[in-house]
């Protein structure tokens, strides 16, 4: 009788799970038109494999995005005034999004507790997993998901998290052909300010 009860409960939970997942997927049909990343990709392989019709602004730099829109760019590039009308804010391109995101992440890591609780450690790991799932540039998101699987976040204290994040940022810099940052200076750059007093 106990075995039957366990089986019945398990079967009931499985049925409820199936119904809820199916209902949630149908309720969020707007996802069908978006390139899916991570676990959502398994829900609909046909949708996930389709290429977006137009380049995603968050996935390209301004010059490439503008070319895709048929905008002629002068040889020296656009000035900031031409690029962004002063009367309104424009959506971020890949470069702006990356710079602002890294600034936020490095600052967050610098202010992470020196002695975090187990709950805070768990929450920080969860933050990076979720962040990697929802980052607007799907190519960058996929790379970061792969990177954090290989090298999970170091969440034991602020210094370890800051150095881990710097290391991850340098992996991206190498991928993009950019210069690496000296990870021994993360606290100076993102919390205390430069030793020469230029941030005071």
C-alpha positions as CSV (number, residue, x, y, z in Angstrom):
1,X,0.0,0.0,0.0
2,X,2.9,2.4,0.8
3,X,4.5,1.6,-2.5
4,X,1.3,2.4,-4.3
5,X,0.9,5.7,-2.4
6,X,4.5,6.7,-3.3
7,X,3.9,5.7,-7.0
8,X,0.6,7.6,-7.1
9,X,2.2,10.7,-5.6
10,X,5.1,10.6,-8.0
11,X,2.8,10.1,-11.0
12,X,0.6,13.0,-9.8
13,X,3.6,15.3,-9.4
14,X,4.9,14.3,-12.9
15,X,1.5,15.0,-14.5
16,X,1.2,18.4,-12.7
17,X,4.8,19.3,-13.8
18,X,4.0,18.4,-17.4
19,X,0.8,20.4,-17.5
20,X,2.4,23.5,-15.8
21,X,5.4,23.5,-18.1
22,X,3.2,23.1,-21.2
23,X,0.9,25.9,-20.0
24,X,3.7,28.2,-19.1
25,X,5.3,27.7,-22.6
26,X,2.0,28.3,-24.3
27,X,1.2,31.4,-22.1
28,X,4.6,32.9,-23.1
29,X,4.2,32.5,-26.8
30,X,6.1,35.8,-27.3
31,X,9.3,33.7,-26.6
32,X,8.7,31.8,-29.9
33,X,9.8,34.8,-31.9
34,X,13.0,35.3,-29.9
35,X,16.3,33.4,-30.3
36,X,16.3,31.2,-27.2
37,X,19.4,30.4,-25.2
38,X,20.2,27.8,-22.6
39,X,17.6,25.4,-21.3
40,X,14.8,27.1,-23.2
41,X,16.5,26.0,-26.4
42,X,15.4,22.4,-25.8
43,X,11.7,23.4,-25.8
44,X,11.6,24.3,-29.4
45,X,14.6,23.4,-31.6
46,X,13.0,24.8,-34.8
47,X,12.5,28.2,-33.2
48,X,16.0,28.3,-31.6
49,X,17.8,27.4,-34.8
50,X,16.2,30.2,-36.8
51,X,18.5,33.2,-37.4
52,X,17.1,36.6,-36.5
53,X,15.8,38.5,-39.5
54,X,17.7,41.7,-38.7
55,X,20.9,42.1,-36.7
56,X,20.3,42.6,-33.0
57,X,21.5,46.0,-31.8
58,X,22.7,44.6,-28.5
59,X,24.7,42.0,-30.5
60,X,26.5,44.3,-32.8
61,X,28.5,47.5,-32.5
62,X,26.9,50.7,-33.7
63,X,28.8,50.8,-37.1
64,X,27.7,47.3,-38.1
65,X,24.2,47.8,-36.8
66,X,23.8,51.1,-38.8
67,X,25.1,49.4,-42.0
68,X,22.5,46.8,-41.6
69,X,19.9,49.5,-41.4
70,X,21.2,51.2,-44.5
71,X,22.7,54.2,-42.7
72,X,25.8,55.7,-44.4
73,X,28.7,56.1,-41.9
74,X,31.4,58.8,-42.6
75,X,34.9,57.3,-43.0
76,X,36.0,58.7,-39.6
77,X,32.8,57.4,-37.9
78,X,30.0,59.3,-36.4
79,X,30.5,61.9,-33.6
80,X,28.7,61.2,-30.3
81,X,26.1,63.9,-31.2
82,X,25.4,62.2,-34.5
83,X,25.4,58.7,-33.0
84,X,23.0,59.7,-30.2
85,X,20.6,62.6,-30.5
86,X,21.1,64.8,-27.4
87,X,17.3,65.1,-26.9
88,X,16.8,61.4,-26.2
89,X,18.6,58.2,-25.1
90,X,19.0,55.5,-27.7
91,X,19.3,51.7,-27.2
92,X,22.7,50.5,-26.3
93,X,24.9,48.8,-28.9
94,X,27.1,45.8,-28.1
95,X,30.1,47.9,-27.1
96,X,28.1,50.3,-24.8
97,X,26.2,47.4,-23.3
98,X,29.4,45.5,-22.6
99,X,31.2,48.5,-21.0
100,X,28.2,49.4,-18.8
101,X,27.6,45.8,-17.8
102,X,31.2,45.1,-16.9
103,X,31.3,48.4,-14.9
104,X,28.2,47.2,-12.9
105,X,29.5,43.7,-12.4
106,X,33.0,44.8,-11.2
107,X,31.5,47.3,-8.9
108,X,29.1,44.7,-7.5
109,X,31.9,42.3,-6.9
110,X,34.0,45.0,-5.2
111,X,31.2,45.6,-2.7
112,X,30.4,42.0,-2.1
113,X,30.9,41.1,1.6
114,X,34.4,40.1,2.9
115,X,32.7,37.4,5.0
116,X,29.5,36.4,3.1
117,X,27.0,34.0,4.6
118,X,26.3,30.7,2.9
119,X,23.0,32.2,1.6
120,X,24.9,35.1,0.1
121,X,27.4,32.8,-1.6
122,X,24.5,30.7,-3.0
123,X,22.7,33.9,-4.2
124,X,25.8,35.2,-5.9
125,X,26.3,32.0,-7.8
126,X,22.7,32.0,-8.8
127,X,22.9,35.6,-9.9
128,X,25.7,34.8,-12.4
129,X,23.9,31.8,-13.7
130,X,20.7,33.8,-14.3
131,X,22.7,36.8,-15.6
132,X,24.3,34.5,-18.2
133,X,20.9,33.3,-19.3
134,X,19.3,36.7,-19.8
135,X,22.1,38.9,-21.1
136,X,20.7,40.7,-24.2
137,X,23.5,39.7,-26.6
138,X,22.8,36.1,-27.2
139,X,26.2,35.3,-28.5
140,X,27.9,36.9,-25.5
141,X,25.4,35.1,-23.2
142,X,26.2,31.7,-24.7
143,X,30.0,32.3,-24.3
144,X,29.5,33.4,-20.7
145,X,27.3,30.4,-19.9
146,X,30.1,28.1,-21.3
147,X,32.8,30.1,-19.3
148,X,31.0,29.8,-16.0
149,X,30.5,26.1,-16.4
150,X,34.2,25.7,-16.9
151,X,35.2,28.2,-14.3
152,X,32.4,28.7,-11.7
153,X,32.3,32.0,-9.7
154,X,34.6,32.3,-6.7
155,X,32.3,33.6,-4.0
156,X,34.2,33.1,-0.7
157,X,34.9,36.8,-0.3
158,X,35.0,40.2,-2.2
159,X,38.6,39.8,-3.3
160,X,38.1,36.3,-4.7
161,X,34.9,37.3,-6.5
162,X,36.6,40.4,-7.9
163,X,39.6,38.5,-9.2
164,X,37.4,35.8,-10.7
165,X,35.4,38.4,-12.5
166,X,38.5,40.1,-13.7
167,X,39.8,36.8,-15.0
168,X,36.5,36.2,-16.8
169,X,36.6,39.7,-18.3
170,X,40.1,39.1,-19.5
171,X,38.9,35.9,-21.2
172,X,36.4,38.1,-23.1
173,X,39.1,40.7,-23.9
174,X,41.3,38.0,-25.4
175,X,38.4,36.7,-27.5
176,X,37.8,40.2,-28.8
177,X,41.5,41.0,-29.3
178,X,41.5,43.6,-26.5
179,X,44.2,44.3,-23.9
180,X,44.0,42.4,-20.6
181,X,43.5,44.3,-17.3
182,X,45.9,43.8,-14.4
183,X,43.8,41.8,-11.9
184,X,46.0,42.8,-9.0
185,X,44.5,46.3,-9.3
186,X,40.7,45.5,-9.3
187,X,40.1,46.9,-5.8
188,X,41.9,50.1,-6.8
189,X,39.9,50.4,-10.0
190,X,36.4,49.5,-8.8
191,X,36.3,50.5,-5.1
192,X,39.2,52.4,-3.5
193,X,40.2,54.6,-6.5
194,X,43.7,55.0,-8.0
195,X,46.6,55.4,-5.7
196,X,47.6,58.7,-7.3
197,X,44.5,60.3,-5.9
198,X,43.0,61.1,-9.3
199,X,39.6,59.8,-8.2
200,X,39.4,61.8,-5.0
